[in-house]
């Protein structure tokens, strides 16, 4: 039996708590958040006697170390904002606990004179030395899509390109957010990294517009753009074979509006608001007005009233050669919409589902000993046996991967 601590009681923490609470090998779940009442609400919606709640400040490493050490946990799940990655992963390391997260805060940076791909990889040697495991970028994208890319790449002799796309459609009679709106808009406003011919390159925000057909359950053609994300950073380094090109693009029906707000009105800018304290910026005011991530109770209310519809699809296209023949793998997700997700785990939306089911399954694989490697690594390192267990695990939670293979005549 295993004990798990989940840091963060937001949309992701809600799903992960719900999945782990139903796993027979999990004995106790400690769900902690700066907002203890939010954690309590999630626990009530889950309704499991395994779940305890508490308050913790994720920016306070000493507080985290004390919590992780006192609880003697087997796994730390980082389900909060990635700005707290360093505090949480360092606390897990000091407490001697394995770790999993879903996003990075820093990419292609430098610290103490050393270059890094993403910040979590700086701790690889220390986790290895302690015999601990840290699975990073273990959500939907990054995470699931990386595993999909590796699955196709392993069937090819040579890999030319990996192109990853994320598109969602949501309708509601009030502004809602399935996950952190601020994080999404910050990524939209940043230059996007992509990999080409052996080097990382940068694309301007909202560049690289591409119309792409997303199969059922969406069955729509949507426009996606280069988007600041981790997959083009880690895949070239961890795929296991060379790849000439990797990118990540994202979009939704409101992308043109986001572009106008970000580039036209500069609402994500750092200019101080006239007549206010210089520390108050236009971005601060704008982000303060954005809808907060749906709470479990409000999500339930919207679904029960039939006021919300939402569905997302992740797609991965891998092209290369096999036995001298050109091959194209098109893979995409088929996962619950907001109504089905919320009915399965109360308070869950479709975005938190496709993000958190992969993290939940990988957490269980760690606890079951199905991932035996140590150190810090992203999901594209998983071998065939591990990928098989992973795909089987997410399918049990209605996340199905479709694959279409096209070859030249």
N, C-alpha and C positions, 0 to 999 in steps of 0.2 A: 504494500500500500504506500501511496506517495502523498506528500503535502506540497501544495503549490501556493505561491503568493502572486497575485495579479496587481500590478501597479497601474491604476487608471480605471475608473468606473464609467467611462464614456461609451460610445457606440460599440467599440471593439471589446472593451471589458465585459459588456453585457453578453455578447455572443460567446466569448471564450469561457466565461463563468458558466453559462448554460450548458455548453458542450462538456466541459470537464466535470460538472456536477453529475452528469449522467454516466460517467465512465467508472466502472467498478474498481479500477486500480487507483483512483483518486480518493483519498480518505478525507482530506480537509483542504478547503480553499479559503485563503485570506484575501479579501478584496479591499484594497486601500485606495484612498483618493484624498486630495486636499479638501474636497467637499464630502464630508462623511455622510451627509444626508443623501447625496447622489448615490454613493455606494450602497446605502441602506435601501434606496428605491430599487436599484438593480437586484439586490438580494431578495427583496420582496417579490419582484417579478419572476425571478428564477424559482423561488419557493423550495429551495433545497436545504436540509438541515446540515449539509456539509459546509455551507458558506457562512463565514464570519466576515465582519466588516470592521474597518478601522480608518483612522485618519493618518496621513503621512504627507510631508512636504517633499515632493520629488526633486526639488532643487537642493535639498539638504542631504549630502552624502552621509554624514555621520548618523543622521536619523534613520536613513535607509539601512546602513550597516547594522545598526542596533536591532532593527526590525528583522532583517534577514537572519541574523545570528541567533536571536532569541527564539525565532520560530523553527529553526533547524529544517528549513524547507529543502525540497529536492529540486525545485525549479522556480526561477523568477521569470515571470512573463511581463515584459514592458509593453503596456497597452496605453501609455499616455503620450503626450506630445514628444516628438523626437528631439526637442531642445533639451530634454533631460537625459538623453542617451548616456552621456559620459558619467553623470552622477550614478545612474542606475547600474550600468555595466561595471563600473569601478567598485560599487558597493557589493555587487554579486561576487566579483572576484575576491574581494577582501573577506567576504563571509564564506567563501568556498562553495558557491551554489551555481549550478548551470543556469543558462540564460537564453531567452529568445526575444526578438523584437520584430518590428514590421517596417521600419523606415530609418533613413539616415538624416542627419541634420547638416553634415559637412561632407562635401565631395571634392575630390581632386584638390586637396588643400595641403598646407604645410604647417607643421607644429614642431617646435624645438629643432628646427633645421632639417626635419625629415619629411619627405613627401608621403601622402597617404591617399588611397582611393576613396574610402569612406572611413569615418572616424572610428568605428567599432573594430576595424582590422588592426588598429594600433595595439590592441591588447591580445593579439593572437598568440604570441610567444608565452605570455604570462598564463593564459588559459591552458595552453598546451603543457606548460611546466607543472601546473596543478592537476592535470588530468581532467579538466573541466571542459564542457562543451558550450559554445555560444552559437546558436543558429540565428543569423541576422537576415533582415529583409525578407521575412517569412510570411508576408501577407498575400494579397491577391496580385497586385503589381506595386512593388516588386514581390516576388515569391513564387506564386503559382505559375505566372507566365515564364519565369526563369526555368522552372522544371519542365514546362511544355517545350521551351526552346531546346533544352538539353535532350529531351526525348527524341525530337526530330533530328538534331545534329548528330546524335550517336548512330543514326541509320545512314548517314551520308559519309562518303569518302572525303569530300571537301565541302566546306560551308562558305557560301558566298555572302549571304545576307541574312540578318534576323531583324524583322520589323514588327514592333509590338504596338498595339493600339488599344485604347480604352474609350468607350463611348457609353453614355447613359442618357435615358429620357425619363423625366419626372414631371408629373402634373399634380398640382395641389391648389386649393383656393386661398392659401396663405403662403408666404415665403417660408421654406423649410430647408434644412441642411441635413443630409444623411451622414456627413462627417464634417470635419473642420473646414468651414468656408474660407477662413483666413489662410490656412495652409495651402488650399487649392489656388487661391488668387496670388499668393506669394510665388508659387511655382509658375503660374501663368506669366507673371511679371518678370521672371528671371530669364536670362539666356539659357537655352537648352543645350546639353552636351550630347554629342553623338560620336560614333567611332567610325573612322574611315581610313583604309590603307595604312594601318599601323599606328594611328595617332588619334587623340581626342580632339574634336573640333567643336565649335560653338555656333549655334543658330539663334537669330534674333527671336524675341517673343512673337508668337502668332505668325511665324514664317513656316514655309513648307506645307502650305494648305493642300490637303489630299482628300478627295471624295472616295469613300470606302463603303462597301456593302457589308453590314453586320448581319449575319444570318439569324434565323430564329434562335432564341425567343424574341429578339428585336425585329429582325427582318426590315431594316431601314438602311438607307444610304445616308451617311453623315459625314461632315467635314471635320477632319482632325488636323492638329498642328503640332510642330515640335513642342515638346513639353519637358521642363526640367525634372529629370527622374534618374533613379539609380541604375536601371538595367543596362544602359549603354556603357556604364562605368565598370561594373563588375563582370558582365558576361565575357568580354574579350579576355579578361585575366583568368577566369575560372571555368570556362567552357570545356577545356580539355583538348581543344584543337583550334587551329587558327580560324578566324572569321574576318572577312574583308570589311563588312559594314554592319553596324547595329544602330538602330534608333528607337525612340519611343515617342508616340504621338497620342494626343488626347483631345477630346472635344465633347460638346453637348449642344443642343439646339440654341443655347444662349451664348455661345462662344463670341459672336460678333458684338453682343452687348458688353461682355467682359472686356473685350479689346477696346471698346469705346471708353469704358470707365477707367481702364488702366492707362491707355495711351492717349486718349482724347482728353479726358478730364484729369488725368494724373492723380487719381484718388488713392493709389498705392505709393504715393511719393512721400519724401521725408521733409517737405517744406513746412515750417512752423505755421500754425494757424494764426492769422493776424489778430493781434490784441490779446493773445493767450500766452501762457508760460511757454518759453521756447522748446520745452520738452514735449509739448503737445503738437503732434504733426497731423497733416491731412490724413495720412494712413491711420493714425490712432483713432481719429474721429470716424472715418469711414468704416474701419473694421469693428468699431464699437457698435455700429448700427446693423451689422450683418446678423442674420438669424443664427442662433446657437444650434449646435447639433441636437437633433431630436432626443428628448428624454424618452425612456421606455414608456412611461404612462401616456405622454402626448402622442407617441407613435401609435399606441394601441387605440387611442381615441380617434385619431384620424382614419385608421384602417377600418375600425368598426362602423364609422359613419360614412364610409365609402368616399372620403374626401381626398384620398391620395392614391396615385398610381406611380410606380417607379420600377425601372428595370435597367440593368447594366450588362454589357457583354465585353469581355476581354478577348482579343484576337492576337494570334502570333503567326506570322508568315516566315517560313524558313526555306531558303533556296540554296541549292548546291548541286553536286554531282554524285552519282552512285554508279559504279561500273562504267564510267565514261558517259553516262546519260544524265541530262538535266532533270532535276526533280524539284517540285515545289510542294511543301507541306503547308496547308492552311489549317490551323487549329483554333477553336474558339470554345468559350464557356457557355454552358446552359445551366443556369442556376435560378433559385426562387426569386420571384418578384417580391415587392414589399409586403403584399398581402399574405403570401405563403410563408415568407420568412417570419413575419410577426406571429402567425398562427403556430409556428413550430417552436420558436423561442420567443415568448412574449416581449414586446418592446423592440424587436429587431427590425432593421430595414434591409433592403436588398444590397446596399453598398457595404454596410457593416458585415453582412453575411459573406459576400464574396471576398472580403478582406480577411475576416477572422476565422472562417472555417479552415482555410489552409494553416493558419497559425495554431489553431486548436489541434488539428490532426498531427502536425509536426511536434507539438508539445507532448501529445500522447505517445508518439513514436519515440521521443527521447525517454519518457518515463518507462516505456516498455523495453528499452534496450534495442529498438529497431534502428536507431542511429547510434553507431558505436564509435565514430571518430571523435577526436577531441580537438580543441583549438577554436578559432573563430572563423566562420565561413558562411557564404551565401548559399541559397538553395540549389543553384545550378551544379554544385559539386555532387549531388546525390547520385548514387550509382543505380543500375537497373533494378536491383532488388529493393532498394529504398524507394525508388520512384514507383514501383509496383504497389508497395504498401501504402504509399502516399495517395496515389490515384484511387485505390480501393477505399481508403479512409474518407476522402472527400466525397466519393460517390455515395457513401452511407448517409451523407448529409445533403444529398440532392445537388451536388456540384458535379456535372457531367462534362467531359471533354470530348468534343467532336474533332475528328481528323479527316481531312480530305487530301489525297495525294494525287498530284498531276505529274505526268512524265511526258517527255517529247516523243513524237512518233518516229 
